[in-house]
Amino acid sequence: MTKSRQYSVAKIHGGSRLHFGLFSTRTEMESGGNRIYGGLGMMLDSPGWEICGEPSANWSVEGDGQERFQELLARLAKSALGLSPVAFRIKKSLPAHLGLGSGTQMALGLARLALFLSKNPDDEIGNSFDLVAKLCRLTGRGVRSAIGSHGFVQGGFLVDVGHKRIEKENKTEILQDVGQLLARLDFPPNWPVVVCRRNDRAGLSGTREKKVFETLNRPNQPNLESIRRDRLCRLALLGVLPSLKDGDWKGFGESLGDFNRLAGEPFALWQGGDHLEGTEGWLGFCRNNGIPGVGQSSWGPSLFAICADIDQANFLVHQWYSKGFGSPEGIQITTGSNQGAAVEPVGIGSKSG
C-alpha cells in the first residue's frame, strides 16, 4: 500500500557554503572541454538559518529577508508537482551577498519544506541527485555552480564538474540543468574554519553578476582560459583531494590556496585582483603566519582560513580586531558540515499507511 502522511508543522535548518572557485567560465568547445563552470566548495555548520512552515490557504513567507523569496513562492505555486500552499516563517536568516550562498540555501530550504509538508511520501523523492535536480527546478537555482545545491542535500567537501555541453546547429547547448557531482568527502571535524565577513561591501549578484559572465564568454584569450582550467583541474585532482583524503592539513591548504587565487584571476577587473581589493593584507597575514589555506568565498566579501587546530583559529580571531582588520562581529570560528539540511516535524496532523 502506498504510504502517505501529512505534517501540520515542520522546520528545516542548515548552514552556509564556501565556494573556492570555478573550473571554467567559458563555453568554447575543444578536446576535453565540453563542460562549463563546476568547481570546489564545502558546507559550514555556521552561520546558519532556520525556517518553519505549515499548510495554509495561501502561499506566504514572513521574517527577516522575506522580500527575497516572493518570486520563489510564485514558482512553487505554479509547480507541476501540485504542491499544497505553505505559510513559511524565517526564524533565522543568512545575510545576503556575502559569498556564503544564502540565497540558494534558504531558497532550497523553502522548497524542501514545501515537499516535506505535501502529501507526497518522502520516498517518492528518489536518491540525492534526484532531490537536488528537483529542488533546482523548483527554485531556479544551480544555473552555474551546483556546489551549494549538492551541499544542501549532502554536506561535506564537494567537487562539481559542471554542466555538460554539446554543439548543435552552430549553437552550444547545455544538456544538464544541474552541475554533476564528481566527488564528496567528509571534512575533518578537527580543522576549524575561520570565516571573516567584511561589511563594507557586498559581492556581485543578480543582473550585475550575469553581465560579468557574459563578458567572460566573449571570444578573447581562449588559450589562456584553457591553460587556467587545466591547472585548476590538476590542483584539485592531484593536490586538494588526495591531501584532504590523507588528512594532510598543510598540503590541503597549499593546494586550496593556490586554487582559490588562480580561480579568481578571470574576475580581476571587477574585484581589483585575484581577491577583492583591500583583502590582501589579511590574507597575506594568514599566510605569513603559516596558514596557507586562505582565500575568498565566491564573490566575497567573506574570507576563509582553514586552521590546523583551535589554538590557531583563536589566534586569528584575536589578530583580526587587535590589528585593525575588522570588528569582532565580522569574524567567527566554525566547522565543516558533513550533513545536509535537516527537516524536522514539529506537529503531526494526520498519518496513514
Buried (B, 14 or more C-beta within 10 A) or exposed (E): EEEEBBBEBBBBBBBBBBBBBBBBBBBBEEEEBBBBBBBBBBBBBBBBBBBBBBBEEEBBBEBEBBEBBEEBBEBBEEBEBEBBBBBBBBEEBBBBBBBBBBBBBBBBBBBBBBBBBBEBEEEEBEEBBEBBBBBBBBBEBBBBBBBBBBBBBBBBBBBBBBBBBEEEEEEBEBEBEBBBBBBBBBBBEEBBBBBBBBEEEBBBBEEEBEEBBEEBBEEEEEEEBBEBBBBBBEBBBEBBBBBBEEEBBEBBBBBBBBBBBBBBBBBEEBBEBBBBEBBEEBBEBBBEEEBBBBBBBBBBBBBBBBBBEEEBBBBBBEBBBEEEBBEEEBBBBBBBBBBBBEBEBEEEEEEEE
